Amino acid sequence: MVKVRVLLVDDDALVRAGLRMILSSADDLEVVGEADDGARAVAAVRRHRPDVVLMDIRMPEMDGITATAALRRLENPPQVIVLTTFQADEQVMSALRAGAGGFLLKDTPPAEIVAAVRLVAEGAAMLSPSVTRTLLSHFGDVEAAERRRVAGQRLATLTDREREVAVAIGSGASNAEVAASLFMSEATVKAHVSRLFTKLDVANRVQIAIVVHDAGQS
């Protein structure tokens, strides 16, 4: 069995110990390292090559948002799940924009943490786009108009079919649901999604949903 390699990043040693205990209970997961700061997390990722990083947002030196962005710039970057104490949190949104594949509340039940790591390791978005939209709705800011303009330009690079797939993903549809609604095979949907990652310069389905939302297409 090929195990999913996980790195834990949190400045609280007790939190790391709890996560290690939870993840070690799953036969298909392996905690390969820990870090107590975002800067040390980047070094640890280079050393241990994890598949998934559980990343605390609030750390005293380099925060989880900056570290997530740094990790996404690496060659063959790991998937990132950010850890937070608040669901509707502007920093969560910033982390998702930086490339995180989802977030977990720190009081999430152990079984759900294990399931989330497995999902994100497979490249799925652990956070539903509907939750992304809920988070976005909490934080209108002066950059919204500029984000709308830029997002609109990015969507304009897509074919009509690719745009339809992107909008469907933004509504929270799975590949199977997109295939059924647009009358195409799941393999074709997956091919479209791969092209969306490249054309929109995004890391995951959550970021596709954010672009669609920013452009006012959701």
C-alpha positions, 0 to 999 in steps of 0.5 A: 500500500502506498501511504499518503505522506503528511506534514503537520505545521502548527506553532502549538506542539499539543495541536501537532501531537493531537493531529499526529495521533489522529492521522496515525490511526489510519493505515494509509496515512503517514506523518513524515514530519512537523514544523512550528512555523511557515518558513520551517514548513517550506524547508520541511516540505523540501526535505520530506516531500509530503503529499499533503500539508496541514497548515495552521493559519496563525503563526508568529513568524511566517503565517500559513497564508504566506507559507501556502503561497510559497509551497504552491510555487515549488516544483511538484507542490503538496496539497495544503489544508489550512487549519483555523478556529473560525469558519467565516474568516478573511484569512481562510479566504486569503489562504484559499486564494493562495492555493490551499485545497480546503480548510478544517476547523481545529475542532473537526472530528477525527474521522473527518480530518482523516477523510479530508486528507484522503480527499485532498491527496487525490486532488479533490477540493475538500471545501465545497464551492458553496462554502467558498461563496459563503465565505466570499460574501462576508468580505466585500472590499475595495479590491472587489471591482478589480478582481471582477475585471481580472477574473472576467479577463481570465474567463474570456480566454476559455472556449464556450464549453470550458466556460460552461464547465467552469461555471458548473464547478463554481456551482458545486457540481462534481465531475459526474454532475457536470457530465450529466448536465452538459451531456459529455463523458466524465473523461471529457469533463476531466480533460476540460478541468485539466485545461481550466487549471492551466488556462486560469492558472489555478491549483484546484477546483476551489480556485476555479470556483473563486474565479467564477464567483469573482467574475460574477458568473456564479 
